[in-house]
């Protein structure tokens, strides 16, 4: 992993003050970007921090459903009829409706309960499973929000390390995915994810 981190580049886009940290992982890239709106990202897939019902909610979930329109909810209802509620750490894909992305990958993050109820593994699984599903769809790029750090109260300093390391490990194994992007809503979250990305020369999960 150490050789991957040798190609660190930190740049600032001029458009709207968006900050981007891009890490080259061989022929693949891990990107930390923000402050930004994930519903506007033009990756092949964006990840929705969904709840177990898949029927929409607040935060990122609500924003994606509002921006993407009713087609996303209809697709989610069909999935729920088939499999029931989605457990934490699992993921499913739907069309993206009116979004710029081609697909939405819905994953359910864990509620923070002190860190001793499997939260770390569930959060890592959210990232691994989302990338696996996107890779099965033969997509080249996927964008994540900061899963579980809002209403589910996962401490962002811990969540960022788990998210970045698990995503980087899954990216290494992917056949088609070439870019994993984290699009963070506010500066504080962006800083934590950037710090986690700078630490990628440490062992991965």
N, C-alpha and C positions, 0 to 999 in steps of 0.2 A: 504493500500500500504506500510505502514511503515514496517510491518513484512516481506514483500518480500525483502526489502533492507537489512535485517539483515544478509543475507548470501553472502555479497560481497566478491569476491575473485579477486585479481589482480595478474596475473602471466605473465611471459615472456617465450615464446617458444625459444628454443635454435636454431631452424632451421631458419636461415636467419634473425634473430632479430625480428621476428614478435611478436608484443605486443598484448596480449589478456586480456581484462577485461570481466569476466564472472559474471553475476548476476543471482542468483537463484530466480525464481519467483514461489514459490511453487515447483511443479514437472516440471517446465519449465525453460528455460534459455534464457536470453538476452545476446548476446555476441558482444563486440566491438573489432574489430581486424584490424591491419594494422601496417605499410603501406603494402598494398597488392593488388593483381590483382583479381578482382571478377570473371573474366573469368576462373580462375583456381580452384574456390571453389567447393567442392564436397558436396553441399547441394542438397536437392531434387529439389529446384527451386532457380534460381537467378533472381533478378529484373533488368530490363533494363530501364534506364532513357531515354525513347523514345521521339520522337517528334510526333506531332499529325497525321502526314502522315503514321507513322509506317514503313517507307521505308528506315530506316537507317540514320545515320548522323555522327557527330563527337563524341569525348569523349568516355564515357562508351558505348553509343549506337553503334558507329562504331566498338569499340573493341569487343563487343559481336557478332556482325554480322560477323566480320572477323574471330573470333575464332570458331564460331559455324557453319559457312559455309552457302551455299545458301538455305538450307532447312528452315531456320528461316525466311528469306525474303519471300520465297514462301508462307509460312503459314501466314505471315503478309499481303501479298497481298490479300489472300483469305478473311481475316477478313475485310480489307478495302472495298473489293467488296460487302461485306455483310452489314457493318454498317457505312461505310464512315470514316471520320476523327475521331480520339479518343479525346474527350474533356479532358482538364486538370482535374486531380483528379480521372480519371477512369483507369481501368486496364483490360487487356486481357491476356490470356495464349496461348503459342505455344509450339511446341516441341523445344528441345534444340540443335538439330543438333549434331555437333561433341563435344559439351561441356560435361564436367563431370556431370553437373546437368541433371535432367530428363526433366525439363521444364524451359522456360523463361517466366516470367510474365512482360509484357510491360506496363508501366504506364507513363503518361505525367505529368510532374511537372509544376508548374506555373512559368511564368516569374516574376521576382521581379520588381514591379512598385511603390515601396515606402511603401508597406505594408497595403494599405487601399483599395485594390481591391480584397479582398477575398483570398489573397495568402496563408495565414496560414491555412485556412480551406481546400483549394485545396491540399496543401502539406500533411496535416494530412490524407485527403481522399486517397491520393496515397498509403499511408502505410496501412490504414485500408482495402482498396479494394484489394490490392495485397495479404494481409494475408487471407482475406476472400476467394479469388479465390483459393489460395493454399490449404486452408482448405477444400473447396468443392472438390478438387482433392484428398483429403485424404492424403496429404503430411505431413511429419513430420518436415521438416526444410526448411527455406527460407533465402536468403541472399540479403541485400540491399546495393546499393552504396549511396553516398551522393547526393540524388536527388535535382536538381535545383541549386546546389551550384557552378556549373561551368559556362557554357555559359549563363545560365538563371539568374545568378548573385544574387541568394538569399543569404543574409549574413549568413555565416556558423554558427555563434554563435546563431542566431535565428533558422535556419533550423534544427540544431542538436537537440535543445530542443523539437521542434515540432515532428521531426521524431522519436526520442526515446520514448517520452511519448505516442504518438499515436500508435506506434508499440507495446509497452508494454500493452496498454489497449486492443488492438485487440488480442494479444497473450493470455491474460487472458480469453477472451471469446471463443477462438478457441477450436474445438473438437479434432483435430488431430495434429495441429502444436505444436511441443514441443521445437523448438529452432528458434529464430529469430536472425540473425547475421547481423551486419553492417561491411562491408569490405571497409575500407577507403584507398584512394590512397596515401595520404601524411600525414606527422606527424602533421601538423597544424590542419588538419581536424580531424584526430584521437583524438587529445587532446580535441577538442570541443565536440565530441561525447562521449568521456569518461567522461567529466565533466557533460554532460547531463544525462548520465547513473547514475552517483553518486547522482544525485538529484532526483532519482525516488521515494523517500519517500514523495515528494510533490504531491499534487493532480494531477491526470491524466487529459488529455483533453478528 
